[in-house]
Amino acid sequence: MNAWVLDDFGGPDVFDRREHPVPEINDREILVDVHATSVNPVDYKVRRGDAPALCPSRPAVLHGDVAGTVAAVGDAVDTLDVGDAVYGCAGGYPNAPHGALADYMPCDARLMAPMPQSLSFRQAAALPLVTLTAWEGLRDKGDVGAGDEVLVHGATGGVGHIGVQLAAEQGCTVTATASSQKKLTLGAELGADRLVNYETEAVSDYVDRCTEGRGFDFVFDTVGGDNLPRSVTAACLNGAVATVNPQSGVDLGPLYSKGLSLHLVSMLIPMLHDVGRAHHGDVLRTVARQVDDGRLTPLVDDRRFTFDEIGDAHAYAEAKKQIGKVAVTHPEA
């Protein structure tokens, strides 16, 4: 088969298309005929060498998100059949080393689910990692519900645009941040009740405007780094903050003074440690129903790339030019 392989860490041009053995599957796996994947920040961080612990042995086939059709089924798999259209985040990392940048990808069936029938493979490939991250933050750890005041940073980002929709689906009053009117308009279309341009409005001002100074019950920080202190400032007393990328050396004093709970979201844990993998498949089944019922929509950037342009796709995503997700399709799909 063809695979787009990483031999050494480096810039977007390091991928090399070459012939590669078709991986064998074990009893719990399916073999997916890959139609599409998507670019997540972790993908280009691994490629650059910023996260070497998350890179499988090189030469490596990267990318976790995948959408395609089932080409073969392991003997112990009874949830999926040959020919099924499926999606999931299932490889390209240690303990699940075969990624989606190839003609075929072996996937633990527990991590996979039937694809939403209303989506193309390109759209479906944009969903798994960001949806599982948003679900973990808002549902598994945040347990947000009707009446909660929820702030989601990054209304049109990969995780953020799903977070806005999941919080709205739970009956929360959702405030979403973005950096432009175009992005704020999209945030409103996705279900945000209140909108904040973080470039022009200070945290204290939008806390006063949106919550009458009380603060938000739950703040979902999909940006991380220097944004975490702002998230803490925006939370109410005894509230909670979830972040996908905490900065090192976080000062716990401000959290303590407010009695906040801090949740760290790392959706790769089931893949890396083979713990709770079936939950990911269950979530993706639920999400597929929500998509087909019109209650959740992936936001996919208009730029189109094929696997032969994977370097260009990485460069585009790294430059943060996209709105929503960058999707990449197999050249023969």
C-alpha positions as a printed Julia matrix, in Angstrom:
333×3 Matrix{Float64}:
   0.0     0.0    0.0
   0.96    3.69  -0.1
   1.84    5.5    3.1
   2.95    9.07   3.79
   5.82    8.39   6.18
   7.82   10.41   8.7
  11.5     9.4    9.0
  12.77   12.4   10.96
  11.16   15.31  12.81
  11.05   18.59  10.95
   9.03   20.98   8.84
   5.9    20.27   6.8
   7.97   18.9    3.91
   9.29   15.86   5.81
   6.52   13.47   4.72
   7.55   10.93   2.12
   5.1     8.88   0.07
   6.34    5.33  -0.34
   5.27    1.71  -0.5
   4.57    0.25   2.92
   3.37   -3.2    4.06
  -0.35   -3.51   4.68
  -0.63   -3.94   8.46
  -2.07   -7.16   9.81
  -4.99   -6.9   12.23
  -5.55   -8.77  15.47
  -8.82  -10.27  16.71
 -10.09   -6.97  18.17
  -9.23   -4.78  15.17
 -10.74   -3.76  11.88
  -8.8    -2.76   8.77
 -10.06    0.56   7.42
  -9.78    1.56   3.77
  -8.87    5.2    4.49
 -10.82    7.95   2.74
  -9.94   10.99   4.87
  -8.18   12.31   7.95
  -7.86   15.73   9.6
  -5.04   17.85  11.01
  -5.02   18.43  14.76
  -2.42   20.48  16.65
  -1.01   17.3   18.16
  -0.26   16.06  14.62
   2.03   18.92  13.7
   3.55   19.01  17.19
   4.52   15.35  16.79
   5.84   16.03  13.28
   7.99   18.94  14.51
   9.43   16.88  17.37
   7.71   19.02  20.03
   5.97   15.93  21.43
   8.39   13.04  20.77
   6.78   10.84  23.44
   3.63   10.77  21.31
   5.41    9.59  18.16
   5.39    5.89  17.31
   8.6     4.22  16.2
   9.99    5.74  13.02
   9.52    5.43  10.14
   6.11    6.53  11.42
   2.68    6.82   9.86
   0.95    9.66  11.71
  -2.58   11.03  12.23
  -5.25    9.66  14.54
  -8.49   10.88  12.96
  -9.82    8.63  10.22
 -12.93    8.07   8.15
 -13.28    5.23   5.69
 -14.82    1.85   4.97
 -14.16   -1.45   6.72
 -12.03   -3.72   4.55
 -11.52   -6.58   7.05
 -12.76   -7.54  10.51
 -10.99   -9.38  13.32
 -12.48  -12.61  14.65
 -13.59  -11.05  17.97
 -15.31   -8.01  16.4
 -19.09   -8.21  16.33
 -20.01   -4.49  16.21
 -18.83   -3.65  12.69
 -18.89   -5.42   9.32
 -16.97   -5.29   6.07
 -18.28   -2.39   3.98
 -19.41   -0.24   6.91
 -18.57    3.45   6.73
 -16.77    4.25  10.0
 -14.96    7.04  11.81
 -12.79    7.39  14.9
  -9.45    8.45  16.35
  -7.5     5.23  16.51
  -3.8     5.37  15.73
  -0.62    7.19  14.91
   0.61    7.08  18.53
   2.53    4.65  20.74
   0.42    1.59  21.6
  -1.61    2.24  18.43
   1.22    2.94  16.0
  -0.43    2.78  12.56
  -1.9     6.17  11.64
  -4.33    7.32   8.97
  -1.83    8.66   6.4
  -1.96    5.46   4.4
  -4.2     3.44   2.11
  -5.2     1.21   5.03
  -5.24    1.67   8.81
  -5.72   -1.02  11.46
  -8.02    0.25  14.22
  -9.15   -1.15  17.55
 -12.87   -1.64  16.92
 -13.68   -0.23  20.36
 -12.38    3.17  19.26
 -14.51    3.25  16.11
 -18.18    3.82  15.28
 -20.46    3.89  12.25
 -20.09    7.23  10.51
 -22.93    9.76  10.49
 -24.96    8.96   7.39
 -25.49   12.62   6.56
 -21.78   13.45   6.28
 -19.11   12.96   3.66
 -15.93   11.11   4.65
 -14.13   14.47   4.63
 -16.6    15.96   7.11
 -16.64   12.87   9.33
 -12.84   12.79   9.57
 -12.94   16.26  11.12
 -14.94   15.1   14.14
 -13.33   12.37  16.27
 -10.45   13.92  18.24
 -12.07   17.31  18.79
 -15.45   15.8   19.64
 -14.0    13.35  22.13
 -11.98   16.17  23.7
 -15.02   18.44  24.01
 -17.13   15.58  25.36
 -14.53   14.72  28.0
 -14.24   18.33  29.11
 -17.92   19.24  29.18
 -19.72   15.96  29.83
 -17.37   13.48  31.49
 -15.53   15.94  33.72
 -17.64   19.1   33.71
 -21.04   17.36  33.88
 -22.61   20.58  32.6
 -26.39   20.77  32.51
 -29.46   22.9   32.0
 -29.13   26.4   33.41
 -25.34   26.35  33.77
 -23.5    29.44  32.56
 -20.77   28.05  30.32
 -17.94   29.98  28.67
 -16.24   28.34  25.68
 -13.02   29.92  24.44
 -12.48   29.64  20.68
 -15.94   29.53  19.12
 -14.74   28.37  15.71
 -11.67   26.36  16.72
 -11.55   22.6   16.36
 -12.53   21.74  19.94
 -14.32   25.02  20.57
 -16.94   24.74  17.82
 -17.93   21.29  19.08
 -17.88   22.53  22.69
 -20.34   25.31  21.88
 -22.74   22.79  20.34
 -22.43   20.17  23.1
 -23.0    22.77  25.82
 -26.03   24.17  23.99
 -27.36   20.62  23.53
 -27.2    20.17  27.32
 -29.35   23.24  27.87
 -26.56   25.52  29.08
 -26.44   29.26  28.52
 -23.38   29.46  26.3
 -21.0    32.38  25.93
 -18.34   31.96  23.24
 -15.2    33.94  22.47
 -13.57   34.65  19.12
 -11.35   37.25  17.46
 -13.48   38.54  14.58
 -17.06   39.31  13.69
 -17.11   36.51  11.11
 -16.12   33.97  13.74
 -18.58   35.39  16.26
 -21.39   35.11  13.71
 -20.49   31.46  13.16
 -20.45   30.97  16.95
 -24.01   32.25  17.14
 -25.06   29.9   14.34
 -23.55   27.01  16.29
 -25.66   27.81  19.35
 -23.86   30.45  21.43
 -26.25   32.73  23.32
 -23.7    35.46  24.01
 -20.57   36.44  22.12
 -17.26   37.99  23.14
 -14.54   39.46  20.96
 -11.58   38.77  23.2
  -9.45   41.19  21.21
 -11.57   44.17  22.23
 -13.36   43.23  25.49
 -11.59   42.59  28.8
 -12.46   39.55  30.91
 -13.88   41.67  33.72
 -16.11   43.53  31.25
 -17.67   40.46  29.69
 -18.08   38.78  33.08
 -20.07   41.85  34.15
 -22.07   41.96  30.9
 -22.84   38.25  30.57
 -23.18   37.14  34.21
 -23.82   40.39  36.1
 -20.38   40.03  37.65
 -20.97   36.57  39.14
 -18.73   34.64  36.76
 -19.29   31.46  34.77
 -20.16   28.12  36.34
 -17.9    26.3   33.89
 -15.14   27.65  31.66
 -13.89   25.47  28.81
 -10.43   26.64  27.8
  -9.75   25.15  24.37
  -6.7    27.4   23.88
  -4.49   26.71  26.92
  -1.19   28.33  27.73
  -1.58   31.98  28.7
  -5.34   31.73  28.32
  -5.7    29.63  31.47
  -5.31   32.59  33.89
  -8.04   34.43  31.98
 -10.26   31.39  32.31
  -9.71   31.34  36.07
 -10.6    35.04  36.25
 -13.84   34.39  34.35
 -15.03   31.53  36.59
 -17.46   32.04  39.45
 -16.81   31.13  43.09
 -16.79   27.34  43.47
 -16.96   26.99  39.71
 -14.82   24.85  37.42
 -12.33   25.25  34.59
 -11.33   22.61  32.05
  -8.31   23.1   29.8
  -6.86   21.09  26.95
  -3.34   22.54  27.19
  -2.26   23.85  30.61
   0.88   25.91  30.85
   3.72   24.56  32.96
   4.02   25.98  36.45
   0.36   26.89  36.94
  -0.17   29.1   39.99
  -2.86   27.38  42.05
  -3.35   30.4   44.31
  -6.06   32.07  42.18
  -7.93   28.75  41.89
  -7.73   28.22  45.64
  -9.01   31.7   46.41
 -12.14   30.97  44.36
 -12.53   27.33  45.38
 -12.32   26.25  41.74
 -12.03   22.75  40.33
  -9.46   22.38  37.54
  -9.92   19.6   34.99
  -7.14   18.62  32.6
  -8.42   17.05  29.41
  -6.29   14.45  27.6
  -8.39   12.38  25.23
  -5.4    10.32  24.06
  -5.24    8.41  27.35
  -7.5     5.53  26.21
  -5.35    5.03  23.12
  -2.01    5.4   24.85
  -2.84    3.21  27.85
  -5.64    0.92  26.58
  -8.0     2.15  29.31
 -11.64    2.98  28.57
 -11.39    2.61  24.82
 -15.0     1.43  24.48
 -16.21    4.77  25.86
 -14.79    6.54  22.82
 -16.73    4.29  20.48
 -19.9     4.83  22.52
 -19.5     8.62  22.42
 -18.96    8.59  18.66
 -22.12    6.51  18.19
 -24.09    9.05  20.21
 -22.55   11.93  18.27
 -23.39   10.27  14.94
 -27.06   10.28  15.97
 -26.83   13.93  17.0
 -25.28   14.82  13.64
 -27.92   12.93  11.67
 -30.67   14.58  13.75
 -29.26   18.0   12.89
 -28.14   18.76  16.45
 -24.38   18.88  15.78
 -22.43   20.03  12.73
 -18.72   19.79  11.96
 -17.11   23.01  10.84
 -14.62   22.2    8.07
 -12.4    24.81   6.45
 -12.99   25.47   2.76
  -9.38   24.71   1.77
  -9.09   21.21   0.31
  -5.99   19.03   0.51
  -5.11   15.47  -0.5
  -2.62   13.18   1.24
  -0.1    14.17  -1.46
  -0.45   17.73  -0.09
  -0.18   16.76   3.57
   2.76   19.14   4.09
   0.68   22.05   2.77
  -2.19   21.03   5.05
   0.13   21.02   8.07
   1.55   24.44   7.15
  -1.94   25.88   6.73
  -3.08   24.53  10.1
   0.1    25.66  11.87
  -0.42   29.18  10.53
  -3.91   29.1   12.11
  -5.5    30.27   8.88
  -8.42   27.86   9.1
 -11.91   28.23  10.45
 -12.91   24.92  12.02
 -10.93   21.87  11.0
  -8.46   21.17   8.2
  -9.53   17.97   6.47
  -7.36   15.92   4.13
  -8.65   13.3    1.67
  -6.99   10.25   0.2
  -5.99   11.01  -3.42
  -8.08    8.07  -4.65
 -11.13    8.69  -2.45
